[in-house]
Amino acid sequence: MAEKLQRYGVYAAVAALLLFNAIFTDNFLQVANLRTQLVQMAPVVLVALGMALVIGTEGIDLSVGSVMALAAAVVPLYLGFGVWPAVAMALAAGATIGLVNGSMVALVGLQPIVATLALLVAGRGIALVVADGRLKQIKNQELLALGQPAVVIATAAVIAVVVAVMLHRTTYGRQLVAVGGNRAAANLAGLPVRRILIVTYVSCGLLAALAGVLATARLTASDPSSIGTLMELSAITAVVVGGTPLTGGQVRVLGTVAGALLMQLLRATLIKHNLPDSTAQMVQAAIILVAVYIARGRTR
């Protein structure tokens, strides 16, 4: 029963919320509102997909929000060279943070929560230094085009498909699951465990940086003090609620997307019914506890 609840509960919850809003929330089914929900969900999907890969290795990455902030701070610095060099530099910054995280976990042997906690603090500090502590308005039309709803939604959808194919159709995906399931056995089997861990954390950093770029384009401003705030909580929630166990060895891509949708719908529902955003955050924390408890019951 616990296994079925963990696997399919998120889809039932999404369906229930959709039905509730369709009946009790004014104008919920309007195309403009549905598009808004998807646009707001898209950055969470991107970050959560990277987080799901890391959790699949029995790790965690608390630095994803700071990576978003760093990407947002880097983009304006290079817009003079063109939008794509600027985006490339932002992604490189995210990959670098991922490389540091992965190296500390795979080579130094630090616990993932300790290694990435350090970058959670340092990453946003670096972002504020890079941005000189100031919000910068974005006027480059090519970059702003990346923040258009259709582009943001399509990017999240394409990345979700790519991650799913990578997990289920490539050697790397099978090795990632094997490392998360039993790292000692993976070592004995001759799998390149360290390389897999590093590549996974780099991938997480890249996806978080991409989310930061899209968030900057959508907001028409680079604000490293606020972009990505509490994103690690949203991403972990989406992954855990979506059925990926914190014990590693499994990654549920569709469940992660559904988990992100559930969190977005829950937040929108509470706000539309005049409850503060702080209430949504408390409900989100409660959902994490319930999801972890269900997963714990399954593995006992």
HELIX and SHEET records of a PDB file:
HELIX    1   1 ALA A    2  PHE A   24  1                                  23    
HELIX    2   2 VAL A   31  GLY A   56  1                                  26    
HELIX    3   3 VAL A   64  VAL A   74  1                                  11    
HELIX    4   4 VAL A   75  PHE A   81  5                                   7    
HELIX    5   5 VAL A   83  SER A  103  1                                  21    
HELIX    6   6 MET A  104  VAL A  108  3                                   5    
HELIX    7   7 PRO A  112  VAL A  130  1                                  19    
HELIX    8   8 GLN A  141  ALA A  145  1                                   5    
HELIX    9   9 PRO A  149  ARG A  169  1                                  21    
HELIX   10  10 THR A  171  GLY A  181  1                                  11    
HELIX   11  11 ARG A  183  LEU A  188  1                                   6    
HELIX   12  12 VAL A  193  LEU A  219  1                                  27    
HELIX   13  13 MET A  231  VAL A  241  1                                  11    
HELIX   14  14 VAL A  253  LYS A  272  1                                  20    
HELIX   15  15 ASP A  277  THR A  299  1                                  23    
SHEET    1   A 2 LYS A 136  GLN A 137  0                                        
SHEET    2   A 2 ALA A 221  SER A 222 -1                                        
END                                                                             
